[in-house]
Amino acid sequence: MISVEEALERIQQHATPRASRLMQATESLGCVLAADIQSDVDSPPHDKALMDGYAVVATDIEPGVELSIREEVTAGDVPTKRVAPGTATRIMTGAPIPDGADAVVMVERTELIGGDESVVRINSDNVKSGQNIMPRGQSIRSGDVVLRTGRTIRPIEMGVLAECGATEISVYPRPSVAILSTGNELVAPDTRPKAGQIRNSNGPMLEALAQRAGGTAVNLGVGRDERDDLEQLVRSGLREDVLVLSGGVSAGVLDLVPEVLAANGVEQVFHKVHLKPGKPVWFGIKSDAKGDKLVFGLPGNPVSSLVCFELFVRPALGSLAGQDFSSIERRTAHLATRHSRYSDRPTYFPARLFECAGQLQVEPLAWKGSADLRTLADANCLALFPPSDSAFAEGDAIEVFLL
């Protein structure tokens, strides 16, 4: 049995980024850039107005000055007349600044006079050159590297890509993740369980976890504790980048997963980790020219499955997708109550993290064990209690892992 840290080191050795490929930028949300993005234009492409108002010569302005209006320019138009002292151009937000003008006075500081609205009075003083103008290329210069390799594409980056004309980009693709729940006792969520049966909660939970971690989930359904059925489903799952199984990895009579995986060319890297819940977790690889296939056998109890996914599978998916191999985000918090459960293994305990009087505090929930998914639903973190044969006191500092 190995430690959590050693398990992570072994996984990281095999979780290398998949080959990059070209993708339409519109489909790249959540992917990681595999090549720098350069802009092919200046942004803005011209000196532009930052608000509705009047383009003027700054030195021409004093309170109450009256200027003749030369023309009106809206966004998308091109000015045709130069602004000279004694004149102004009515301008809208985003429109190009006409030649001769070097400032924009907001419309709220002006008033039209005369019946034909051809003259504007400026009710503003201290107008400075450059006021309310964004110069050409202030945001981006043509040729600038605007997004670098390794950047995850969020909605903000989608906008930057569009602004720079990057419609096809090189990215690390999302890893495909096959999800297989095993067990004769499992029935579909829309089925009312009979005696000896339970609904398959692991499948939907693991599928959602894989999607949230940036993977593309492939649901293989339920595998019965029969060699032929498991063989067929495992072969199907090994077509994907990652195969995640739940159940069948302990020491029971029907725990067939490790030997079925071995029969299909999967090499065991480790089996059993020094933690609670999740001790029976299994990890192996199947060598492939395009990159090792990663196989995780998670315990069947749902809380064990979730803990092992968050600790081991999620960082592996991130690494395959071009991100850093990083463990679940953690904080240090102080116990809000005394905790008296003892264990000879590090225990990841469902808990609530909150702030009180400027201090992060954590309260362990009334968790009833690795089958108690209901209590886990009330948790926003896992409190890590190191091995101990004595109680943890209120106020003790411990690590918490954010869910």
QUIKA-V902485 format. One line per field, one symbol per residue. phi: phi as a letter, one per 30 degrees, with the letter a starting at -180 (. if undefined). burial: # if it has 24 or more other ideal C-beta (glycine too) atoms within 12 Angstrom, else .. Layout:
phi = ???
burial = ???
//
This chain:
phi = .cdeddedddddecccededadbdedcceidcdcadccdcbdbddadbdcadlbdbceddcbeidcbdddacbcejdbdcbdcceibacdbcejddddejdbabcdddcbadbidchcbbcccbbhdcejdibcdeiddbcejddcbcejdddceddeddeddcidcbbcbdddddbdcbcbkdddbdedcddceicbddddeddddddddddjccdbdciccddbedddedddeddddcdbcccbiicdbdecdceedddddciccdcabibdabdjedebbabbdbdckedcbcccedddddddeddddcdedddddedjdddbdedbbcbcddbdbbdcacbeccceaccacbhibdbbbddddcjdcddddedcccacdccdeacbdcdejedbdbcdc
burial = ...#..##.###.#####....#.#..#.######.#.#...################.##...#########.....#...#...######.#####.########.##.........###.#..#...####.....#.....##..####...##.#####.#..##################...........#.########.###.#############...###.###.##.###########...#####.##..#.##.#####.############....#################################.#.##..#.####..#.#.#.#########......######.#..#..#..#..#.######.....#...#.######
//
